[in-house]
Amino acid sequence: MAEEIGFVIEPMEQFEVTPLFGGEAVHWYTPTNVTLWLALTVLSVALLMVAASRGRALVPSRVQSMAELTYGFVHQMIEDVTGKDGVRYFPYIMTIFVFILFANLLGLIPWAFTTTSHIAVTAFLALAVFLTVTALGFVLHGLSFLKMFWIEAAPLALRPALAIIELISYFVRPVSHSIRLAGNMMAGHAVLKVFAGFAGALGVASVVPIAGLVAMYAFELLVAVIQAYVFTILTCVYLKDALHPHH
């Protein structure tokens, strides 16, 4: 009966990976909707942070002001969390922040694809952060980097158990780092799809679903920014551990 009146809501359909040029098979080399929206994300970042800001006018345009505010915000975040030693890694962290932010925001465009809702994308970002800060820790401190797992302030009898817990916690970082972002983006967009489905099915009685859709859209806009911030500040925390493992 639901299908006869057109009341079919499939909130997970928007996350399907489909080839751009027809067909059903998706291989590692197949251009897909994920490929397209990742490319659009990179292009958007380049337009804002490079093309629109290269003039460096004394009286900045709106776009230049946005770029400068983003630059200052991320720079201050890094300095507050990691100290001045972490500022040298600003380009890497800035890239992570603006990429995730633009990917999240582009996903809010109707009929767009939210790349950060896929664990394959967020897991790659999280694993890159994990491997980078781990390698950096060993490069800067050698084997003494492992001392961060040995809690010298704890009683000697408890230190081995605490070391195991710390090791497990450390290696779980990329998992929690990636799932947090993908889960939040997927859940929010699924709810938006449900509200949109109700609004389309109820016709003239869709005032309440539309109001809920508008409110949910505004909330998702906030979530898009917050999740970019959370991913980035956790990256700064992990970087701090690599720079100052004994603190």
Backbone as a ProteinNet text record, in pm:
[ID]
protein_1_A
[PRIMARY]
MAEEIGFVIEPMEQFEVTPLFGGEAVHWYTPTNVTLWLALTVLSVALLMVAASRGRALVPSRVQSMAELTYGFVHQMIEDVTGKDGVRYFPYIMTIFVFILFANLLGLIPWAFTTTSHIAVTAFLALAVFLTVTALGFVLHGLSFLKMFWIEAAPLALRPALAIIELISYFVRPVSHSIRLAGNMMAGHAVLKVFAGFAGALGVASVVPIAGLVAMYAFELLVAVIQAYVFTILTCVYLKDALHPHH
[TERTIARY]
82.8	0	86.5	196.6	286.8	345.2	376.7	436.3	335.2	204.5	101.3	83.5	97.6	80.4	214.9	321	451	522.4	478.7	537.8	649.2	761.8	876.9	997	1053.5	1168.5	1287.6	1392.4	1514.6	1629.9	1648.4	1748.8	1892.1	1917.7	2055.6	2092.4	1995.2	2022.5	2120.7	2120.3	2206.6	2354.5	2386.5	2526	2582.7	2505.3	2551.7	2659.5	2763.3	2871.6	2835.4	2826	2785.4	2887.4	2911.6	3004.1	2948.4	3037.6	2994.5	2948	3004.4	2979.4	2903.8	2811.7	2728.5	2791.8	2713.7	2759.3	2731.1	2757.6	2732.8	2859.3	2957	3079.2	3163.7	3215	3301.7	3436.8	3539.4	3675	3754.9	3878.7	3959.7	3988.5	3983.1	4013.3	3887.2	3769.1	3643.9	3609.8	3591.7	3545.1	3401.1	3379.2	3247.4	3199.9	3080.6	3031.2	3120.5	3186.1	3281.8	3399.6	3450.4	3561.4	3524.9	3405.5	3359.8	3354.7	3293.8	3275.3	3403.1	3493.4	3625.5	3700.4	3689.8	3755.1	3693.9	3561.9	3496	3536.1	3559.3	3604.9	3742.9	3833.1	3968.4	3963.2	3879.4	3866.6	3811.6	3714.3	3655.7	3758	3836.2	3941.1	4042.6	4080	4179	4124.5	3997.2	3938	3934.8	3901	3892.5	4030.1	4113.9	4238	4353	4341.6	4451.5	4408.1	4311.6	4274	4214.3	4120.5	4049.9	4135.2	4245.3	4325.8	4461.5	4490.4	4624.5	4649.6	4540.8	4559.1	4611.2	4574.5	4617.3	4592	4468.7	4433.8	4435.6	4473	4472.4	4331.3	4234.4	4092.5	4039.3	4038.7	4007.7	3863	3843.5	3708.7	3648.5	3522.4	3457.8	3524.9	3559.3	3622.6	3760	3836	3968	3954.1	3852.7	3830	3800.7	3719.8	3689.9	3817.2	3900.5	4025.2	4117.6	4126.4	4214	4162.2	4030.4	3972.2	3997.5	3983.1	4008.9	4155.4	4242.9	4386.8	4419.1	4369	4396.4	4336.7	4217.2	4150.4	4231.2	4274.1	4349.1	4487.2	4550.6	4682.6	4674.8	4572.2	4556.2	4524.3	4445.8	4412.6	4538.8	4622.7	4745.8	4835.4	4851.1	4938.5	4884.1	4752	4691.9	4707.7	4695.5	4697.5	4839.1	4919.9	5051.7	5166	5138.6	5246.4	5311	5408.3	5473	5547.9	5585.8	5656.1	5567.6	5437.5	5347.5	5311.9	5345.3	5307	5374.8	5490.8	5560.4	5480.9	5386	5304.2	5169.3	5161	5037.4	4985	5068.4	5013.2	4936.3	4989.1	4922.8	4787.6	4785	4661.9	4560.8	4607.3	4517.7	4452.8	4529.5	4475.7	4367.1	4390.8	4290.2	4161.8	4175.1	4056.4	3972.3	4034.6	3956.3	3901	3973.7	3922.4	3796.7	3801.6	3685.4	3570.4	3600.9	3496.6	3423.8	3497.9	3434.6	3362.3	3417.8	3349.5	3216	3214.9	3091.3	2989.3	3034.8	2943.4	2889.3	2973.2	2926.1	2823.2	2835.1	2739	2599.4	2585.7	2454.4	2381.6	2448.7	2382.5	2286.2	2164.1	2069.4	2126.4	2106.8	2153.6	2305.4	2373.5	2518.9	2551.5	2679.4	2725.3	2819.6	2791.3	2873	2986.8	3104.1	3216.8	3259.4	3244.3	3285.6	3187.4	3080.8	2990.2	3038.3	3142.6	3195.3	3318	3317.4	3426.2	3556.7	3550	3672.4	3747.3	3673.2	3735.5	3788	3703.9	3745	3852.9	3847.8	3951.5	4086.9	4086.7	4212.1	4269.8	4184	4230.3	4283.4	4208.2	4248.9	4376.7	4388.9	4508.9	4630.7	4610.4	4721.2	4769.8	4676.7	4713.9	4787.2	4734.7	4794.3	4937.3	4957.4	5090.9	5187.2	5136.3	5222.2	5272.7	5180.7	5223	5306.8	5279.5	5359.4	5501.8	5512.2	5646.1	5719.5	5648.2	5709.9	5760.9	5683.4	5726.3	5856.5	5870.5	5994.9	6111.2	6081.4	6188.2	6243.5	6155.3	6198.5	6258.4	6208.1	6247	6307.5	6308.6	6362.7	6277.7	6340.8	6268.5	6213.1	6264.5	6211	6067.4	6021.3	5880.2	5787.6	5837.1	5756.2	5731.6	5807.1	5788.1	5651.7	5584.6	5452.8	5351.8	5384.5	5295	5329.1	5441.8	5486.4	5459.1	5355.3	5309.9	5396.9	5497.6	5591.4	5528.9	5419.9	5356.2	5271.6	5242.9	5160.6	5247.5	5187.2	5263.2	5325.2	5442.6	5517	5437	5359.4	5282.3	5174.1	5127.5	5019.2	5069.5	5196.3	5247.3	5233.1	5262	5243.2	5099.5	5004.2	4863.3	4823.9	4870.7	4840.3	4905.3	5024.6	5091.9	5010.6	4953.1	4870	4746.3	4684.4	4566	4600.2	4714.6	4756.5	4785.9	4847.4	4875.4	4746.5	4651.6	4523.3	4453.8	4454.6	4392.8	4459.1	4590.2	4663.4	4627.2	4620.3	4593.5	4445.6	4359.5	4217.6	4190.5	4285.8	4267	4216.3	4280	4229.3	4088.1	4050	3914.8	3812.5	3832.5	3738.6	3742.2	3861.1	3879	3796.7	3795.1	3724.4	3575.1	3539.2	3398.1	3318.5	3379.9	3309.2	3262.3	3351	3316.6	3215.2	3244.8	3154.7	3017.2	3013.2	2886	2798.9	2856.8	2778.7	2724.9	2806.6	2761.1	2654.6	2672.4	2573.6	2440.1	2445.1	2321.5	2242.1	2309.8	2240.6	2175.4	2246	2190	2077.3	2084	1974.8	1847.3	1861.5	1744.7	1688.1	1774	1727.5	1646.2	1692.4	1622	1484.9	1475.4	1347.4	1249.1	1294.2	1206.7	1163.1	1256.4	1222.3	1121.2	1135.1	1039.5	899.8	889.1	759.6	698.6	781.3	731.7	678.3	746.2	701.1	577.1	557.8	446.6	317.6	326.6	207.4	138.8	203.8	140.3	111.6	-15.7	-53.4	-37.4	-31.6	-16.6	129.7	219.4	363	428.1	348.1	404.5	500.5	459.3	543.3	671.8	664.7	791	884.2	826.8	911.7	979.7	904	963.8	1074.4	1049.1	1151.9	1271.7	1246.8	1355.4	1444	1382.1	1458.5	1543.3	1482.1	1555.6	1669.5	1642.5	1745	1857.6	1821.8	1924.2	2017.8	1957.9	2039.6	2129.8	2075.7	2155.7	2269.6	2242.9	2346.4	2455.4	2417.9	2518.3	2614.4	2559.5	2642.5	2728.2	2668.9	2742.5	2858.3	2836.3	2941.4	3065.2	3043.3	3156	3217.6	3132.5	3182.2	3264.3	3218.5	3290.7	3426.4	3435.4	3566.7	3658	3600.1	3677.4	3721.7	3631.3	3663.3	3774	3762.2	3865.2	4000	4000	4124.7	4186	4103.2	4160.1	4210.1	4146.5	4200.5	4334.2	4346.4	4475	4581.7	4545.2	4638.7	4677.4	4581.5	4609.8	4707.8	4685.5	4776.6	4915	4917.2	5045.6	5119.3	5046	5107.3	5173.4	5108.3	5167.4	5297.1	5302.6	5425.4	5536.3	5499.5	5599.1	5646.4	5553.8	5584.5	5531.1	5591.7	5537.9	5547.3	5628	5648.1	5560	5476.1	5391.5	5254.8
-120.2	0	125.6	118.3	232.9	265.1	159.4	182.2	240.1	203.6	252.3	402.9	460	603.7	677.2	604.3	666.4	701.8	644	677.9	578.5	596.6	509.1	596.7	574.8	652.9	558.6	587.3	506.9	599.5	625.6	724.3	684.9	555.1	511.7	508.4	532.6	528.4	637.1	750.6	863.4	833.9	726.6	693.6	587.4	547.7	445.5	501.3	422.4	459.7	409.9	500.8	464.7	517	441.5	489	613	701.4	825	801.5	702.3	684.3	555.7	520.5	404.2	274.3	169.8	40.4	22.9	-95.6	-126.1	-162.2	-218.8	-262.4	-141.4	-145.1	-39.5	-100.9	-61.4	-107.7	7.3	-21.9	81.9	197.6	173.7	277	341.4	300.6	350.8	490	589.2	720.6	708.4	750.7	738.5	874.7	875	998.9	1043.5	949.3	985.4	1060.1	1010.5	1076	1218.5	1234.9	1366.2	1465.6	1426.2	1520.6	1543	1446.2	1471.8	1575.5	1563	1660.5	1799.2	1805.6	1934.8	1995.9	1912	1961.8	2025.4	1956.7	2010.2	2139.4	2142.4	2262.4	2379.5	2352.6	2458.9	2515.1	2426.4	2471.5	2557.8	2514.1	2590.2	2727.1	2734.4	2862.4	2960.2	2910.5	2999.8	3036.9	2937.2	2960	3006.9	2983.5	3020.9	3131.4	3100.1	3194.8	3323.2	3310.3	3428.2	3510.5	3452.7	3522.9	3567.3	3542.9	3572.5	3721.5	3803.8	3947.4	4013	3961.1	4013.6	4164.4	4204.3	4345.8	4396.7	4525.9	4586.5	4593.7	4616.3	4608.9	4479.4	4372.4	4241.2	4228.1	4146.1	4112.1	4013.8	3980.4	3886.5	3749.6	3707.3	3575.8	3576.8	3685.2	3694.4	3699.6	3768	3773.1	3634.7	3556.3	3419.9	3335.7	3350.6	3274.4	3314.5	3444.1	3491.2	3450	3453.6	3409.1	3261	3181.9	3037.8	3012.1	3083.9	3071.8	3103.9	3216.6	3256	3161.1	3110.4	3017.4	2889.1	2830.9	2705.5	2728.6	2837.8	2868.9	2881.1	2950.2	2967	2834.6	2751.1	2619.6	2535.1	2533.8	2454.9	2505.5	2636.5	2694.1	2668.6	2676.9	2654.5	2510	2415.4	2272.8	2218.1	2247.1	2184.1	2273.5	2402.8	2496.1	2545.7	2630.7	2690.2	2586.3	2472.5	2368.8	2308.7	2312.8	2251.3	2338.9	2468.4	2561.6	2525.3	2463.9	2427.2	2325.3	2255.6	2156.7	2215.6	2347.5	2417.2	2379.6	2374.7	2343.9	2212.5	2109.9	1979	1985.2	2046.4	2051.7	2144.6	2253.6	2344.2	2272.8	2192.6	2117	2021.1	1951.7	1859.6	1933.4	2047.4	2120.1	2168.8	2237.8	2295.1	2185.2	2075.7	1967.3	1907.4	1874.1	1814.7	1914.5	2040.3	2142.5	2156.2	2166.3	2183.7	2056.5	1940.1	1815.1	1805.7	1845.4	1843.5	1942.5	2063.3	2167.8	2137.4	2086.8	2051.1	1939.3	1853	1744.5	1791.2	1917.3	1971.8	2029.3	2037	2081.8	1972.9	2008.2	1905.8	1823.1	1693.8	1593.6	1580.8	1637.2	1619.8	1487.1	1454.5	1332.4	1373	1323.6	1357.5	1257	1294.5	1200.6	1162	1253.1	1224.3	1135	1092.7	994.2	852	837.3	704.6	676.4	562.8	526.1	509.8	476.8	462.7	595.1	705.2	837.8	880.9	870.2	916.4	825.9	696.8	605.6	638.7	675.9	715.3	839.5	938.3	1060.7	1030.5	948.5	917.2	834.1	739.1	656	738.6	834.9	923.1	1004	1053.3	1127.7	1036.2	917.4	822.8	786.9	752.1	712.9	831.3	949.8	1068	1103	1110.3	1150.7	1040.5	914.3	806.1	810.6	826.2	836.5	958.6	1068.9	1191.2	1171.2	1098.4	1071.9	995.5	894.8	816.1	894.6	977.3	1058	1158.2	1220.5	1324.6	1268.5	1152.8	1103.2	963.2	897.6	762.9	666.7	567.4	468.1	525.4	641.4	703.5	750.3	753.2	785.2	684.1	560.3	455	481	572.7	602.3	664.3	714.6	772.5	666.1	539.2	430.5	379.2	423.3	376	486.5	468.3	571.7	567.8	651.8	649.8	701.4	777.8	829.2	723.3	612.8	506.5	411.7	337.7	235.5	134.5	85.8	-3.6	-127.1	-181.4	-303.4	-281	-158.3	-128.6	-86	-53.1	2.6	-90.5	-221.7	-309.3	-311.9	-320.5	-322.4	-190.4	-80.1	50.8	68.8	10.7	20.3	-50.7	-166.3	-239.1	-157.5	-98.1	-14.7	104.6	168.5	283.9	244.5	127.7	80.9	55.4	-11.9	-38	93.7	185.3	316.3	389.5	377.7	446.7	391.4	257.1	196.8	202.8	234.6	252.9	393.9	482.1	621.1	636.5	572.9	593.3	540.3	438.3	383.2	484.2	533.7	631.1	762.2	799.3	924	922.5	810.1	799.9	774.2	686.9	653.1	771.9	852.7	969.7	1062	1091.5	1181	1117.4	996.3	930.5	904.9	861.1	831	953.5	1064.5	1187.2	1239.1	1234.8	1284.2	1192.4	1063.4	970.4	979.7	984.7	989.5	1115.9	1229.6	1355.1	1358.4	1310.4	1312.4	1210.6	1101.2	1004.4	1065.1	1138.9	1204.9	1310.2	1386.5	1484.9	1418.3	1302.5	1229.6	1184	1141.1	1096.8	1214.1	1328.9	1446.7	1489.4	1486.5	1524.4	1427.1	1298	1199.1	1222.1	1253.7	1283.8	1409.2	1511.4	1636.3	1613.8	1528.5	1501.4	1414.1	1329.8	1235.8	1294.5	1390.5	1441.5	1554.8	1610.5	1715.3	1840.3	1884.2	2007.9	1996.6	1876.2	1856.7	1846.1	1892.8	1874	1990.5	2076.8	2193.8	2152.6	2056.6	2012.9	1946.7	1851.8	1794.7	1897.9	1996.9	2099.8	2184.2	2219.8	2296.1	2215.5	2084.9	1998.3	1985.6	1983.7	1973.3	2097.5	2215.5	2340.8	2345.3	2306.5	2306.3	2205.2	2088.5	1985	2026.4	2097.6	2144.2	2245	2334.8	2431.7	2360.6	2257.5	2180.4	2108.3	2052.5	1982.2	2077.2	2200.9	2300.9	2323.2	2329.2	2343.2	2218.7	2101.5	1975.9	1966.3	2013.1	2008	2084.3	2200.3	2281.2	2218.3	2173.7	2116.7	1991	1904.8	1780.6	1806.2	1908	1945.8	1994.2	2070.4	2121.5	2007.3	1914.3	1803	1716.4	1682.6	1600.2	1671	1801.9	1877.1	1893	1921.6	1942.2	1810.2	1698.4	1568.8	1542.3	1584.1	1573.3	1652.9	1771.8	1853.7	1785.9	1721.4	1649.5	1535.3	1460.3	1350.3	1403.4	1516.7	1578.4	1622.3	1673.4	1713.1	1593.3	1476.8	1356	1318.2	1341.2	1309.3	1409	1535.7	1637.7	1635.1	1605.8	1606.3	1478.3	1364.6	1236.9	1219	1295.3	1276.9	1368.5	1451.9	1545.5	1485
0	0	0	75.9	82	-53.7	-131.6	-261.4	-359.3	-342.3	-432.5	-421.2	-303.3	-285.6	-293.7	-322.9	-340.6	-212.1	-102	27.7	58.8	-8	11.2	45.8	164	208.6	222.6	150	156.7	194.5	323.9	366.1	336.9	317.3	294.6	146.6	61.1	-82.4	-124.9	-53.5	-88.7	-67.9	4.3	32.9	-62.1	-161.6	-254.8	-347.2	-368.4	-460	-599	-695.4	-830.6	-932.5	-1039.1	-1144.3	-1213	-1254.4	-1320.2	-1463.1	-1529.6	-1672	-1702	-1614.5	-1637.6	-1590.9	-1597.2	-1549.7	-1401.5	-1352	-1212.1	-1135.8	-1205	-1138.2	-1098.2	-975.1	-924.8	-889.5	-962.2	-936.2	-874.9	-836.6	-773	-866.6	-998.3	-1096.1	-1154.2	-1111.1	-1168	-1114.6	-1201.7	-1153.7	-1101.4	-980.3	-918.5	-868.6	-809.2	-748.4	-633.1	-566.8	-461.4	-522.5	-633.9	-703	-742.2	-796.2	-841.2	-725.8	-613.3	-503.7	-424.4	-425.5	-367.6	-451.1	-583.6	-671.9	-654.7	-639.4	-618.7	-484.9	-385.6	-255.3	-267.9	-334.3	-354.5	-435.4	-538.4	-620.8	-539	-453.4	-370.6	-272.5	-212.8	-120.7	-194.1	-313.5	-391.2	-429.6	-466.2	-505.1	-389.1	-269.2	-153.9	-100.4	-76.2	-4.3	-94.3	-224.1	-314.5	-410.4	-496.4	-601.3	-545	-450.6	-399.4	-303.6	-253	-153	-204.9	-330.8	-379.6	-396.1	-404.1	-418.2	-292.5	-176	-46.2	-35.5	-63	-57.9	84.9	100.9	233.7	289.6	200.5	237.8	177.6	254.3	197.8	153.5	51.7	9.3	109.7	90.4	181.5	176.8	56.9	43.6	108.2	86.2	149.6	301.3	350.4	495	550.7	478.5	521.6	527.3	423.6	419.6	534.4	561.5	668.2	805.7	824.8	952	974.2	867.8	879.2	912.2	844.9	870	1016	1064.9	1203.4	1304.7	1275.2	1367.1	1384	1272.6	1279	1340.8	1305.7	1362.2	1513.8	1562.7	1707.3	1775.1	1710.2	1765	1784	1682	1689.4	1801.8	1810.5	1912.6	2053.1	2069.8	2201.7	2248	2155.4	2193.2	2199.1	2099.5	2089.5	2136.1	2150.2	2179.4	2051	2063.9	1946.5	1862.8	1925.3	1849	1740.1	1760.7	1664.4	1546.8	1554	1447.7	1315.8	1320.7	1196.6	1114.9	1179.4	1109.2	1068.1	1070.4	1035.4	896.3	791.1	657.9	653	721	719.6	790.8	907.5	985.7	920.2	862.7	790.9	673.2	603.2	490.2	535.9	646	698.8	732.9	801.5	846.1	728.5	633.8	524.1	433.3	417.2	333.5	395.4	523.2	589.3	595.3	624.8	632.2	499.4	390.5	259.9	216.1	246.9	213.7	287.2	413.6	491.9	437.3	405.7	358.6	219.4	131.1	-2.7	3	102.8	118.1	154.2	195.8	230.1	109.6	-4.4	-127	-173	-210.3	-258.3	-372.1	-363.4	-459.8	-464.4	-366.7	-358.6	-291	-287.3	-220.7	-108.1	11.6	128	140.5	95.3	94.7	236.2	330.9	468.4	542.5	476.3	536.8	511.8	430	398.1	482.4	548.1	637.9	560.4	431.6	352.3	344.2	333.8	325.6	461.4	563	696.6	756.1	723.5	774.2	712.2	586	521.3	588	614.7	681	820.9	895.6	1032.8	1035.3	943	938.3	898.2	809	770.6	889.7	970.4	1091.1	1188.6	1209.6	1304.8	1265.2	1138.8	1092.8	1095	1061.9	1059.8	1198.6	1296.1	1430.7	1496.2	1465.2	1521	1465.9	1333.4	1272.5	1325.1	1341.3	1392.7	1535.4	1616.5	1753.2	1758.5	1673.9	1671.8	1611.1	1510.2	1449.5	1550	1627.5	1721.7	1850.2	1894.2	2026.8	2026.5	1911	1907.7	1990.6	2048.2	2128.2	2257.5	2299	2420.2	2401.4	2276.7	2249.2	2315.6	2331.3	2393.1	2541.9	2600.2	2741.7	2771.7	2667.2	2689.7	2734.1	2708.2	2750.2	2890.3	2941.5	3073.4	3175.4	3253.7	3347.2	3472.3	3477.4	3589.6	3719.1	3707.9	3828.6	3899.6	3830.5	3889.9	3970.9	4063	4136.9	4041.9	4076.8	3987.7	3949.8	4042.5	4015.3	3909.5	3899.4	3804.9	3668.4	3658.2	3533.3	3413.5	3425.4	3308.5	3258.6	3350.9	3310	3244.8	3303.1	3246.3	3109.8	3092.6	2962.6	2853.5	2888.8	2792.2	2756.1	2857.9	2834.2	2745.9	2774.2	2695.4	2550.2	2531.5	2395.9	2318.2	2382.6	2316.7	2282.3	2378.2	2355.2	2239	2229.2	2122.9	1985.3	1974.9	1844.9	1806.6	1901.7	1871.7	1817.4	1833.2	1790.8	1647.2	1547.8	1410.9	1390.7	1467.5	1456.1	1506.5	1628.4	1684.6	1607.1	1560.8	1486	1357.7	1289.7	1161.2	1178.9	1272.7	1291.3	1342.2	1427.4	1481.9	1369.6	1275.6	1165.7	1071.3	1025.7	930.4	991	1117.1	1182.2	1197	1237.1	1254.2	1121.6	1018.4	889.2	829.4	841.2	786.6	860.2	992.5	1071.2	1040.1	1035.4	1008.7	871.9	769.8	634.9	620	692.7	688.8	748.1	857.5	918.1	823.8	757.1	659.9	549	503.8	398.7	446	571.2	626.3	633.1	684.2	690.4	550.9	455.5	318.4	258.9	292	243.3	297.3	426	485.1	422.7	401.9	343.7	202.9	125.4	-10.5	-15.5	83.7	81.8	137.1	228.3	295.2	220.5	119.9	41.4	121.7	123.3	192.2	342.8	393.9	538.6	579.7	494.7	519.4	591.6	655.2	721.6	832.7	913.6	1026	976.8	881.5	831.1	767.7	697.8	635.5	742	846.3	956.5	1023.1	1042.7	1099.7	1007.9	876.7	778.7	782.7	790.7	797.2	923.5	1037	1163.8	1160.1	1102.5	1095	1000.7	893.4	799.7	867.2	945.6	1019.2	1119.6	1184.1	1280	1209	1091.6	1016	967.6	939.7	903.8	1019.8	1139.6	1259.3	1280.8	1260.9	1278	1179.2	1056	954.4	999.2	1059.4	1107.3	1232	1324.3	1450.1	1425.1	1334.3	1308.5	1243.8	1159.9	1104.7	1216.4	1307.8	1422.1	1513.7	1543.1	1633.3	1574.2	1445.6	1381.5	1387.3	1363.6	1360.3	1498.6	1598	1731.7	1790.3	1754.5	1796.5	1727.9	1603.8	1534.5	1608.6	1656.4	1733.1	1864.3	1929.7	2054.3	2028.9	1921	1887.9	1850.3	1782.9	1749.1	1874.8	1971.2	2097.7	2165.6	2162.6	2221.6	2152.3	2019.2	1946.7	1976.8	1998.5	2024.8	2168.9	2261	2404.1	2468.8	2439.4	2488.6	2638.8	2706.1	2849.9	2933.3	2868	2940.1	2965.6
[MASK]
+++++++++++++++++++++++++++++++++++++++++++++++++++++++++++++++++++++++++++++++++++++++++++++++++++++++++++++++++++++++++++++++++++++++++++++++++++++++++++++++++++++++++++++++++++++++++++++++++++++++++++++++++++++++++++++++++++++++++++++++++++++++

